[in-house]
Amino acid sequence: MAIFFVDMTDEEIFYLTNAMINSGEKLDLAMLNMPSADKHSTGGVGDGTSLIVASI
């Protein structure tokens, strides 16, 4: 929410995105030989998209 009100510089966006990419566990889906995508949740209340994507 703070980012919404204060905004971020391009450099801050780069470092935040890079930290998110390089954190946590990663699942290699290359063996499926088909396109894949990441739905990255911020854990906010009311994240209705996760409910739909998880079941798909």
PDBQT receptor file of N, H, CA, C and O in Angstrom, charges set to zero:
ATOM      1  N   MET A   1       0.824  -1.174   0.000  1.00  0.00    +0.000 N 
ATOM      2  CA  MET A   1       0.000   0.000   0.000  1.00  0.00    +0.000 C 
ATOM      3  C   MET A   1       0.879   1.253   0.000  1.00  0.00    +0.000 C 
ATOM      4  O   MET A   1       0.552   2.258  -0.630  1.00  0.00    +0.000 OA
ATOM      5  N   ALA A   2       1.990   1.171   0.713  1.00  0.00    +0.000 N 
ATOM      6  H   ALA A   2       2.256   0.354   1.225  1.00  0.00    +0.000 HD
ATOM      7  CA  ALA A   2       2.885   2.329   0.752  1.00  0.00    +0.000 C 
ATOM      8  C   ALA A   2       3.399   2.662  -0.638  1.00  0.00    +0.000 C 
ATOM      9  O   ALA A   2       3.533   3.837  -0.982  1.00  0.00    +0.000 OA
ATOM     10  N   ILE A   3       3.687   1.649  -1.439  1.00  0.00    +0.000 N 
ATOM     11  H   ILE A   3       3.578   0.695  -1.159  1.00  0.00    +0.000 HD
ATOM     12  CA  ILE A   3       4.186   1.883  -2.798  1.00  0.00    +0.000 C 
ATOM     13  C   ILE A   3       3.129   2.596  -3.630  1.00  0.00    +0.000 C 
ATOM     14  O   ILE A   3       3.461   3.447  -4.456  1.00  0.00    +0.000 OA
ATOM     15  N   PHE A   4       1.863   2.258  -3.422  1.00  0.00    +0.000 N 
ATOM     16  H   PHE A   4       1.593   1.567  -2.752  1.00  0.00    +0.000 HD
ATOM     17  CA  PHE A   4       0.786   2.902  -4.164  1.00  0.00    +0.000 C 
ATOM     18  C   PHE A   4       0.765   4.408  -3.896  1.00  0.00    +0.000 C 
ATOM     19  O   PHE A   4       0.574   5.201  -4.817  1.00  0.00    +0.000 OA
ATOM     20  N   PHE A   5       0.961   4.798  -2.639  1.00  0.00    +0.000 N 
ATOM     21  H   PHE A   5       1.116   4.154  -1.891  1.00  0.00    +0.000 HD
ATOM     22  CA  PHE A   5       0.888   6.207  -2.276  1.00  0.00    +0.000 C 
ATOM     23  C   PHE A   5       2.177   6.981  -2.527  1.00  0.00    +0.000 C 
ATOM     24  O   PHE A   5       2.128   8.174  -2.827  1.00  0.00    +0.000 OA
ATOM     25  N   VAL A   6       3.337   6.319  -2.410  1.00  0.00    +0.000 N 
ATOM     26  H   VAL A   6       3.377   5.350  -2.166  1.00  0.00    +0.000 HD
ATOM     27  CA  VAL A   6       4.619   7.018  -2.514  1.00  0.00    +0.000 C 
ATOM     28  C   VAL A   6       5.289   6.788  -3.867  1.00  0.00    +0.000 C 
ATOM     29  O   VAL A   6       6.069   7.628  -4.317  1.00  0.00    +0.000 OA
ATOM     30  N   ASP A   7       4.997   5.665  -4.519  1.00  0.00    +0.000 N 
ATOM     31  H   ASP A   7       4.364   4.983  -4.153  1.00  0.00    +0.000 HD
ATOM     32  CA  ASP A   7       5.587   5.285  -5.805  1.00  0.00    +0.000 C 
ATOM     33  C   ASP A   7       7.012   4.776  -5.605  1.00  0.00    +0.000 C 
ATOM     34  O   ASP A   7       7.581   4.893  -4.520  1.00  0.00    +0.000 OA
ATOM     35  N   MET A   8       7.572   4.215  -6.662  1.00  0.00    +0.000 N 
ATOM     36  H   MET A   8       7.110   4.120  -7.544  1.00  0.00    +0.000 HD
ATOM     37  CA  MET A   8       8.935   3.685  -6.632  1.00  0.00    +0.000 C 
ATOM     38  C   MET A   8       9.672   4.152  -7.877  1.00  0.00    +0.000 C 
ATOM     39  O   MET A   8       9.067   4.378  -8.926  1.00  0.00    +0.000 OA
ATOM     40  N   THR A   9      10.988   4.293  -7.747  1.00  0.00    +0.000 N 
ATOM     41  H   THR A   9      11.479   4.109  -6.896  1.00  0.00    +0.000 HD
ATOM     42  CA  THR A   9      11.806   4.621  -8.911  1.00  0.00    +0.000 C 
ATOM     43  C   THR A   9      12.016   3.349  -9.733  1.00  0.00    +0.000 C 
ATOM     44  O   THR A   9      11.776   2.245  -9.246  1.00  0.00    +0.000 OA
ATOM     45  N   ASP A  10      12.456   3.505 -10.957  1.00  0.00    +0.000 N 
ATOM     46  H   ASP A  10      12.651   4.402 -11.353  1.00  0.00    +0.000 HD
ATOM     47  CA  ASP A  10      12.746   2.335 -11.795  1.00  0.00    +0.000 C 
ATOM     48  C   ASP A  10      13.804   1.442 -11.144  1.00  0.00    +0.000 C 
ATOM     49  O   ASP A  10      13.719   0.217 -11.222  1.00  0.00    +0.000 OA
ATOM     50  N   GLU A  11      14.796   2.057 -10.506  1.00  0.00    +0.000 N 
ATOM     51  H   GLU A  11      14.865   3.052 -10.443  1.00  0.00    +0.000 HD
ATOM     52  CA  GLU A  11      15.843   1.289  -9.848  1.00  0.00    +0.000 C 
ATOM     53  C   GLU A  11      15.274   0.479  -8.674  1.00  0.00    +0.000 C 
ATOM     54  O   GLU A  11      15.642  -0.680  -8.484  1.00  0.00    +0.000 OA
ATOM     55  N   GLU A  12      14.384   1.088  -7.894  1.00  0.00    +0.000 N 
ATOM     56  H   GLU A  12      14.085   2.030  -8.049  1.00  0.00    +0.000 HD
ATOM     57  CA  GLU A  12      13.771   0.372  -6.775  1.00  0.00    +0.000 C 
ATOM     58  C   GLU A  12      12.911  -0.784  -7.270  1.00  0.00    +0.000 C 
ATOM     59  O   GLU A  12      12.910  -1.859  -6.672  1.00  0.00    +0.000 OA
ATOM     60  N   ILE A  13      12.182  -0.568  -8.354  1.00  0.00    +0.000 N 
ATOM     61  H   ILE A  13      12.183   0.305  -8.841  1.00  0.00    +0.000 HD
ATOM     62  CA  ILE A  13      11.364  -1.638  -8.949  1.00  0.00    +0.000 C 
ATOM     63  C   ILE A  13      12.258  -2.785  -9.400  1.00  0.00    +0.000 C 
ATOM     64  O   ILE A  13      11.926  -3.952  -9.189  1.00  0.00    +0.000 OA
ATOM     65  N   PHE A  14      13.401  -2.457 -10.027  1.00  0.00    +0.000 N 
ATOM     66  H   PHE A  14      13.671  -1.509 -10.198  1.00  0.00    +0.000 HD
ATOM     67  CA  PHE A  14      14.340  -3.476 -10.485  1.00  0.00    +0.000 C 
ATOM     68  C   PHE A  14      14.824  -4.336  -9.316  1.00  0.00    +0.000 C 
ATOM     69  O   PHE A  14      14.796  -5.564  -9.393  1.00  0.00    +0.000 OA
ATOM     70  N   TYR A  15      15.267  -3.691  -8.234  1.00  0.00    +0.000 N 
ATOM     71  H   TYR A  15      15.290  -2.693  -8.171  1.00  0.00    +0.000 HD
ATOM     72  CA  TYR A  15      15.815  -4.445  -7.103  1.00  0.00    +0.000 C 
ATOM     73  C   TYR A  15      14.739  -5.251  -6.374  1.00  0.00    +0.000 C 
ATOM     74  O   TYR A  15      15.012  -6.362  -5.920  1.00  0.00    +0.000 OA
ATOM     75  N   LEU A  16      13.534  -4.718  -6.256  1.00  0.00    +0.000 N 
ATOM     76  H   LEU A  16      13.312  -3.816  -6.625  1.00  0.00    +0.000 HD
ATOM     77  CA  LEU A  16      12.451  -5.461  -5.629  1.00  0.00    +0.000 C 
ATOM     78  C   LEU A  16      12.098  -6.688  -6.463  1.00  0.00    +0.000 C 
ATOM     79  O   LEU A  16      11.956  -7.787  -5.928  1.00  0.00    +0.000 OA
ATOM     80  N   THR A  17      11.958  -6.500  -7.771  1.00  0.00    +0.000 N 
ATOM     81  H   THR A  17      12.073  -5.606  -8.206  1.00  0.00    +0.000 HD
ATOM     82  CA  THR A  17      11.627  -7.613  -8.665  1.00  0.00    +0.000 C 
ATOM     83  C   THR A  17      12.721  -8.671  -8.645  1.00  0.00    +0.000 C 
ATOM     84  O   THR A  17      12.431  -9.866  -8.601  1.00  0.00    +0.000 OA
ATOM     85  N   ASN A  18      13.964  -8.240  -8.677  1.00  0.00    +0.000 N 
ATOM     86  H   ASN A  18      14.199  -7.268  -8.713  1.00  0.00    +0.000 HD
ATOM     87  CA  ASN A  18      15.098  -9.168  -8.642  1.00  0.00    +0.000 C 
ATOM     88  C   ASN A  18      15.102  -9.970  -7.340  1.00  0.00    +0.000 C 
ATOM     89  O   ASN A  18      15.369 -11.171  -7.356  1.00  0.00    +0.000 OA
ATOM     90  N   ALA A  19      14.810  -9.321  -6.220  1.00  0.00    +0.000 N 
ATOM     91  H   ALA A  19      14.593  -8.345  -6.206  1.00  0.00    +0.000 HD
ATOM     92  CA  ALA A  19      14.764 -10.019  -4.930  1.00  0.00    +0.000 C 
ATOM     93  C   ALA A  19      13.642 -11.049  -4.914  1.00  0.00    +0.000 C 
ATOM     94  O   ALA A  19      13.818 -12.139  -4.369  1.00  0.00    +0.000 OA
ATOM     95  N   MET A  20      12.486 -10.723  -5.505  1.00  0.00    +0.000 N 
ATOM     96  H   MET A  20      12.343  -9.838  -5.947  1.00  0.00    +0.000 HD
ATOM     97  CA  MET A  20      11.370 -11.667  -5.553  1.00  0.00    +0.000 C 
ATOM     98  C   MET A  20      11.712 -12.867  -6.429  1.00  0.00    +0.000 C 
ATOM     99  O   MET A  20      11.372 -14.001  -6.090  1.00  0.00    +0.000 OA
ATOM    100  N   ILE A  21      12.377 -12.626  -7.546  1.00  0.00    +0.000 N 
ATOM    101  H   ILE A  21      12.652 -11.705  -7.822  1.00  0.00    +0.000 HD
ATOM    102  CA  ILE A  21      12.753 -13.712  -8.458  1.00  0.00    +0.000 C 
ATOM    103  C   ILE A  21      13.732 -14.675  -7.786  1.00  0.00    +0.000 C 
ATOM    104  O   ILE A  21      13.649 -15.887  -7.982  1.00  0.00    +0.000 OA
ATOM    105  N   ASN A  22      14.645 -14.142  -7.006  1.00  0.00    +0.000 N 
ATOM    106  H   ASN A  22      14.713 -13.158  -6.846  1.00  0.00    +0.000 HD
ATOM    107  CA  ASN A  22      15.709 -14.960  -6.415  1.00  0.00    +0.000 C 
ATOM    108  C   ASN A  22      15.412 -15.430  -4.998  1.00  0.00    +0.000 C 
ATOM    109  O   ASN A  22      16.325 -15.872  -4.301  1.00  0.00    +0.000 OA
ATOM    110  N   SER A  23      14.173 -15.348  -4.555  1.00  0.00    +0.000 N 
ATOM    111  H   SER A  23      13.430 -14.989  -5.120  1.00  0.00    +0.000 HD
ATOM    112  CA  SER A  23      13.828 -15.820  -3.219  1.00  0.00    +0.000 C 
ATOM    113  C   SER A  23      12.890 -17.023  -3.316  1.00  0.00    +0.000 C 
ATOM    114  O   SER A  23      12.234 -17.233  -4.336  1.00  0.00    +0.000 OA
ATOM    115  N   GLY A  24      12.841 -17.789  -2.266  1.00  0.00    +0.000 N 
ATOM    116  H   GLY A  24      13.374 -17.618  -1.437  1.00  0.00    +0.000 HD
ATOM    117  CA  GLY A  24      11.922 -18.924  -2.224  1.00  0.00    +0.000 C 
ATOM    118  C   GLY A  24      12.368 -20.087  -3.079  1.00  0.00    +0.000 C 
ATOM    119  O   GLY A  24      13.465 -20.093  -3.638  1.00  0.00    +0.000 OA
ATOM    120  N   GLU A  25      11.488 -21.076  -3.168  1.00  0.00    +0.000 N 
ATOM    121  H   GLU A  25      10.597 -21.071  -2.714  1.00  0.00    +0.000 HD
ATOM    122  CA  GLU A  25      11.772 -22.265  -3.968  1.00  0.00    +0.000 C 
ATOM    123  C   GLU A  25      11.324 -22.044  -5.400  1.00  0.00    +0.000 C 
ATOM    124  O   GLU A  25      10.371 -21.311  -5.665  1.00  0.00    +0.000 OA
ATOM    125  N   LYS A  26      12.027 -22.689  -6.315  1.00  0.00    +0.000 N 
ATOM    126  H   LYS A  26      12.800 -23.284  -6.100  1.00  0.00    +0.000 HD
ATOM    127  CA  LYS A  26      11.680 -22.598  -7.734  1.00  0.00    +0.000 C 
ATOM    128  C   LYS A  26      11.368 -23.989  -8.252  1.00  0.00    +0.000 C 
ATOM    129  O   LYS A  26      12.018 -24.964  -7.875  1.00  0.00    +0.000 OA
ATOM    130  N   LEU A  27      10.385 -24.072  -9.107  1.00  0.00    +0.000 N 
ATOM    131  H   LEU A  27       9.857 -23.279  -9.413  1.00  0.00    +0.000 HD
ATOM    132  CA  LEU A  27       9.982 -25.330  -9.702  1.00  0.00    +0.000 C 
ATOM    133  C   LEU A  27      10.296 -25.270 -11.186  1.00  0.00    +0.000 C 
ATOM    134  O   LEU A  27       9.759 -24.420 -11.896  1.00  0.00    +0.000 OA
ATOM    135  N   ASP A  28      11.147 -26.150 -11.663  1.00  0.00    +0.000 N 
ATOM    136  H   ASP A  28      11.584 -26.841 -11.086  1.00  0.00    +0.000 HD
ATOM    137  CA  ASP A  28      11.534 -26.186 -13.072  1.00  0.00    +0.000 C 
ATOM    138  C   ASP A  28      10.512 -27.015 -13.843  1.00  0.00    +0.000 C 
ATOM    139  O   ASP A  28      10.413 -28.228 -13.656  1.00  0.00    +0.000 OA
ATOM    140  N   LEU A  29       9.759 -26.352 -14.707  1.00  0.00    +0.000 N 
ATOM    141  H   LEU A  29       9.839 -25.367 -14.859  1.00  0.00    +0.000 HD
ATOM    142  CA  LEU A  29       8.730 -27.027 -15.502  1.00  0.00    +0.000 C 
ATOM    143  C   LEU A  29       9.171 -27.268 -16.942  1.00  0.00    +0.000 C 
ATOM    144  O   LEU A  29       8.336 -27.534 -17.807  1.00  0.00    +0.000 OA
ATOM    145  N   ALA A  30      10.469 -27.177 -17.209  1.00  0.00    +0.000 N 
ATOM    146  H   ALA A  30      11.147 -26.961 -16.507  1.00  0.00    +0.000 HD
ATOM    147  CA  ALA A  30      10.985 -27.343 -18.565  1.00  0.00    +0.000 C 
ATOM    148  C   ALA A  30      10.632 -28.704 -19.157  1.00  0.00    +0.000 C 
ATOM    149  O   ALA A  30      10.472 -28.830 -20.371  1.00  0.00    +0.000 OA
ATOM    150  N   MET A  31      10.509 -29.721 -18.306  1.00  0.00    +0.000 N 
ATOM    151  H   MET A  31      10.639 -29.618 -17.320  1.00  0.00    +0.000 HD
ATOM    152  CA  MET A  31      10.237 -31.066 -18.808  1.00  0.00    +0.000 C 
ATOM    153  C   MET A  31       8.829 -31.200 -19.390  1.00  0.00    +0.000 C 
ATOM    154  O   MET A  31       8.530 -32.193 -20.052  1.00  0.00    +0.000 OA
ATOM    155  N   LEU A  32       7.965 -30.217 -19.151  1.00  0.00    +0.000 N 
ATOM    156  H   LEU A  32       8.208 -29.410 -18.613  1.00  0.00    +0.000 HD
ATOM    157  CA  LEU A  32       6.608 -30.269 -19.706  1.00  0.00    +0.000 C 
ATOM    158  C   LEU A  32       6.562 -29.902 -21.187  1.00  0.00    +0.000 C 
ATOM    159  O   LEU A  32       5.587 -30.201 -21.876  1.00  0.00    +0.000 OA
ATOM    160  N   ASN A  33       7.618 -29.253 -21.671  1.00  0.00    +0.000 N 
ATOM    161  H   ASN A  33       8.410 -29.009 -21.111  1.00  0.00    +0.000 HD
ATOM    162  CA  ASN A  33       7.710 -28.828 -23.070  1.00  0.00    +0.000 C 
ATOM    163  C   ASN A  33       6.486 -28.030 -23.514  1.00  0.00    +0.000 C 
ATOM    164  O   ASN A  33       5.976 -28.221 -24.618  1.00  0.00    +0.000 OA
ATOM    165  N   MET A  34       6.026 -27.140 -22.646  1.00  0.00    +0.000 N 
ATOM    166  H   MET A  34       6.441 -26.985 -21.749  1.00  0.00    +0.000 HD
ATOM    167  CA  MET A  34       4.912 -26.261 -22.978  1.00  0.00    +0.000 C 
ATOM    168  C   MET A  34       5.072 -24.951 -22.215  1.00  0.00    +0.000 C 
ATOM    169  O   MET A  34       5.794 -24.888 -21.220  1.00  0.00    +0.000 OA
ATOM    170  N   PRO A  35       4.399 -23.912 -22.683  1.00  0.00    +0.000 N 
ATOM    171  CA  PRO A  35       4.535 -22.618 -21.999  1.00  0.00    +0.000 C 
ATOM    172  C   PRO A  35       4.056 -22.688 -20.548  1.00  0.00    +0.000 C 
ATOM    173  O   PRO A  35       3.149 -23.453 -20.221  1.00  0.00    +0.000 OA
ATOM    174  N   SER A  36       4.670 -21.890 -19.691  1.00  0.00    +0.000 N 
ATOM    175  H   SER A  36       5.407 -21.269 -19.957  1.00  0.00    +0.000 HD
ATOM    176  CA  SER A  36       4.239 -21.790 -18.301  1.00  0.00    +0.000 C 
ATOM    177  C   SER A  36       4.303 -20.327 -17.889  1.00  0.00    +0.000 C 
ATOM    178  O   SER A  36       4.961 -19.517 -18.541  1.00  0.00    +0.000 OA
ATOM    179  N   ALA A  37       3.620 -19.997 -16.808  1.00  0.00    +0.000 N 
ATOM    180  H   ALA A  37       3.085 -20.655 -16.278  1.00  0.00    +0.000 HD
ATOM    181  CA  ALA A  37       3.596 -18.622 -16.303  1.00  0.00    +0.000 C 
ATOM    182  C   ALA A  37       3.596 -18.655 -14.790  1.00  0.00    +0.000 C 
ATOM    183  O   ALA A  37       3.253 -19.663 -14.171  1.00  0.00    +0.000 OA
ATOM    184  N   ASP A  38       3.983 -17.543 -14.210  1.00  0.00    +0.000 N 
ATOM    185  H   ASP A  38       4.261 -16.725 -14.712  1.00  0.00    +0.000 HD
ATOM    186  CA  ASP A  38       4.007 -17.422 -12.755  1.00  0.00    +0.000 C 
ATOM    187  C   ASP A  38       2.944 -16.428 -12.327  1.00  0.00    +0.000 C 
ATOM    188  O   ASP A  38       2.867 -15.318 -12.853  1.00  0.00    +0.000 OA
ATOM    189  N   LYS A  39       2.133 -16.831 -11.377  1.00  0.00    +0.000 N 
ATOM    190  H   LYS A  39       2.195 -17.733 -10.950  1.00  0.00    +0.000 HD
ATOM    191  CA  LYS A  39       1.179 -15.926 -10.754  1.00  0.00    +0.000 C 
ATOM    192  C   LYS A  39       1.736 -15.670  -9.368  1.00  0.00    +0.000 C 
ATOM    193  O   LYS A  39       1.615 -16.516  -8.482  1.00  0.00    +0.000 OA
ATOM    194  N   HIS A  40       2.349 -14.507  -9.174  1.00  0.00    +0.000 N 
ATOM    195  H   HIS A  40       2.448 -13.821  -9.894  1.00  0.00    +0.000 HD
ATOM    196  CA  HIS A  40       3.024 -14.203  -7.915  1.00  0.00    +0.000 C 
ATOM    197  C   HIS A  40       2.089 -13.415  -7.009  1.00  0.00    +0.000 C 
ATOM    198  O   HIS A  40       1.745 -12.273  -7.311  1.00  0.00    +0.000 OA
ATOM    199  N   SER A  41       1.679 -14.017  -5.908  1.00  0.00    +0.000 N 
ATOM    200  H   SER A  41       1.958 -14.946  -5.663  1.00  0.00    +0.000 HD
ATOM    201  CA  SER A  41       0.778 -13.358  -4.969  1.00  0.00    +0.000 C 
ATOM    202  C   SER A  41       1.563 -12.548  -3.952  1.00  0.00    +0.000 C 
ATOM    203  O   SER A  41       2.609 -12.980  -3.468  1.00  0.00    +0.000 OA
ATOM    204  N   THR A  42       1.046 -11.368  -3.636  1.00  0.00    +0.000 N 
ATOM    205  H   THR A  42       0.196 -11.017  -4.029  1.00  0.00    +0.000 HD
ATOM    206  CA  THR A  42       1.660 -10.556  -2.592  1.00  0.00    +0.000 C 
ATOM    207  C   THR A  42       1.087 -10.913  -1.235  1.00  0.00    +0.000 C 
ATOM    208  O   THR A  42       1.513 -10.359  -0.222  1.00  0.00    +0.000 OA
ATOM    209  N   GLY A  43       0.122 -11.834  -1.194  1.00  0.00    +0.000 N 
ATOM    210  H   GLY A  43      -0.224 -12.284  -2.017  1.00  0.00    +0.000 HD
ATOM    211  CA  GLY A  43      -0.448 -12.274   0.069  1.00  0.00    +0.000 C 
ATOM    212  C   GLY A  43      -1.496 -11.336   0.634  1.00  0.00    +0.000 C 
ATOM    213  O   GLY A  43      -1.849 -11.430   1.809  1.00  0.00    +0.000 OA
ATOM    214  N   GLY A  44      -1.989 -10.439  -0.187  1.00  0.00    +0.000 N 
ATOM    215  H   GLY A  44      -1.702 -10.362  -1.141  1.00  0.00    +0.000 HD
ATOM    216  CA  GLY A  44      -2.987  -9.487   0.286  1.00  0.00    +0.000 C 
ATOM    217  C   GLY A  44      -4.348 -10.121   0.507  1.00  0.00    +0.000 C 
ATOM    218  O   GLY A  44      -4.676 -11.144  -0.095  1.00  0.00    +0.000 OA
ATOM    219  N   VAL A  45      -5.124  -9.511   1.365  1.00  0.00    +0.000 N 
ATOM    220  H   VAL A  45      -4.858  -8.680   1.853  1.00  0.00    +0.000 HD
ATOM    221  CA  VAL A  45      -6.482  -9.979   1.627  1.00  0.00    +0.000 C 
ATOM    222  C   VAL A  45      -7.327  -9.719   0.380  1.00  0.00    +0.000 C 
ATOM    223  O   VAL A  45      -7.226  -8.660  -0.239  1.00  0.00    +0.000 OA
ATOM    224  N   GLY A  46      -8.136 -10.669   0.029  1.00  0.00    +0.000 N 
ATOM    225  H   GLY A  46      -8.218 -11.530   0.532  1.00  0.00    +0.000 HD
ATOM    226  CA  GLY A  46      -8.989 -10.496  -1.139  1.00  0.00    +0.000 C 
ATOM    227  C   GLY A  46      -8.293 -10.779  -2.451  1.00  0.00    +0.000 C 
ATOM    228  O   GLY A  46      -8.693 -10.259  -3.492  1.00  0.00    +0.000 OA
ATOM    229  N   ASP A  47      -7.255 -11.598  -2.412  1.00  0.00    +0.000 N 
ATOM    230  H   ASP A  47      -6.931 -12.021  -1.566  1.00  0.00    +0.000 HD
ATOM    231  CA  ASP A  47      -6.524 -11.951  -3.631  1.00  0.00    +0.000 C 
ATOM    232  C   ASP A  47      -7.319 -13.012  -4.377  1.00  0.00    +0.000 C 
ATOM    233  O   ASP A  47      -6.947 -14.185  -4.386  1.00  0.00    +0.000 OA
ATOM    234  N   GLY A  48      -8.414 -12.595  -5.003  1.00  0.00    +0.000 N 
ATOM    235  H   GLY A  48      -8.717 -11.642  -4.996  1.00  0.00    +0.000 HD
ATOM    236  CA  GLY A  48      -9.318 -13.519  -5.690  1.00  0.00    +0.000 C 
ATOM    237  C   GLY A  48      -8.693 -14.233  -6.864  1.00  0.00    +0.000 C 
ATOM    238  O   GLY A  48      -9.146 -15.318  -7.228  1.00  0.00    +0.000 OA
ATOM    239  N   THR A  49      -7.678 -13.669  -7.464  1.00  0.00    +0.000 N 
ATOM    240  H   THR A  49      -7.310 -12.788  -7.169  1.00  0.00    +0.000 HD
ATOM    241  CA  THR A  49      -7.031 -14.297  -8.612  1.00  0.00    +0.000 C 
ATOM    242  C   THR A  49      -6.390 -15.629  -8.211  1.00  0.00    +0.000 C 
ATOM    243  O   THR A  49      -6.457 -16.595  -8.971  1.00  0.00    +0.000 OA
ATOM    244  N   SER A  50      -5.776 -15.692  -7.036  1.00  0.00    +0.000 N 
ATOM    245  H   SER A  50      -5.722 -14.907  -6.419  1.00  0.00    +0.000 HD
ATOM    246  CA  SER A  50      -5.131 -16.916  -6.595  1.00  0.00    +0.000 C 
ATOM    247  C   SER A  50      -6.114 -18.071  -6.477  1.00  0.00    +0.000 C 
ATOM    248  O   SER A  50      -5.774 -19.216  -6.775  1.00  0.00    +0.000 OA
ATOM    249  N   LEU A  51      -7.331 -17.771  -6.042  1.00  0.00    +0.000 N 
ATOM    250  H   LEU A  51      -7.608 -16.841  -5.799  1.00  0.00    +0.000 HD
ATOM    251  CA  LEU A  51      -8.344 -18.821  -5.899  1.00  0.00    +0.000 C 
ATOM    252  C   LEU A  51      -8.658 -19.459  -7.237  1.00  0.00    +0.000 C 
ATOM    253  O   LEU A  51      -8.861 -20.670  -7.315  1.00  0.00    +0.000 OA
ATOM    254  N   ILE A  52      -8.700 -18.662  -8.287  1.00  0.00    +0.000 N 
ATOM    255  H   ILE A  52      -8.535 -17.677  -8.224  1.00  0.00    +0.000 HD
ATOM    256  CA  ILE A  52      -9.008 -19.177  -9.627  1.00  0.00    +0.000 C 
ATOM    257  C   ILE A  52      -7.792 -19.892 -10.234  1.00  0.00    +0.000 C 
ATOM    258  O   ILE A  52      -7.915 -20.999 -10.759  1.00  0.00    +0.000 OA
ATOM    259  N   VAL A  53      -6.622 -19.251 -10.157  1.00  0.00    +0.000 N 
ATOM    260  H   VAL A  53      -6.522 -18.351  -9.731  1.00  0.00    +0.000 HD
ATOM    261  CA  VAL A  53      -5.416 -19.809 -10.780  1.00  0.00    +0.000 C 
ATOM    262  C   VAL A  53      -5.009 -21.113 -10.127  1.00  0.00    +0.000 C 
ATOM    263  O   VAL A  53      -4.583 -22.035 -10.822  1.00  0.00    +0.000 OA
ATOM    264  N   ALA A  54      -5.127 -21.220  -8.816  1.00  0.00    +0.000 N 
ATOM    265  H   ALA A  54      -5.473 -20.471  -8.251  1.00  0.00    +0.000 HD
ATOM    266  CA  ALA A  54      -4.731 -22.449  -8.110  1.00  0.00    +0.000 C 
ATOM    267  C   ALA A  54      -5.524 -23.651  -8.598  1.00  0.00    +0.000 C 
ATOM    268  O   ALA A  54      -4.969 -24.740  -8.745  1.00  0.00    +0.000 OA
ATOM    269  N   SER A  55      -6.799 -23.469  -8.846  1.00  0.00    +0.000 N 
ATOM    270  H   SER A  55      -7.249 -22.584  -8.726  1.00  0.00    +0.000 HD
ATOM    271  CA  SER A  55      -7.616 -24.603  -9.293  1.00  0.00    +0.000 C 
ATOM    272  C   SER A  55      -7.346 -24.973 -10.741  1.00  0.00    +0.000 C 
ATOM    273  O   SER A  55      -7.508 -26.133 -11.119  1.00  0.00    +0.000 OA
ATOM    274  N   ILE A  56      -6.940 -24.018 -11.551  1.00  0.00    +0.000 N 
ATOM    275  H   ILE A  56      -6.808 -23.076 -11.244  1.00  0.00    +0.000 HD
ATOM    276  CA  ILE A  56      -6.601 -24.304 -12.953  1.00  0.00    +0.000 C 
ATOM    277  C   ILE A  56      -5.343 -25.139 -13.003  1.00  0.00    +0.000 C 
ATOM    278  O   ILE A  56      -4.880 -25.493 -14.087  1.00  0.00    +0.000 OA
TER     279      ILE A  56
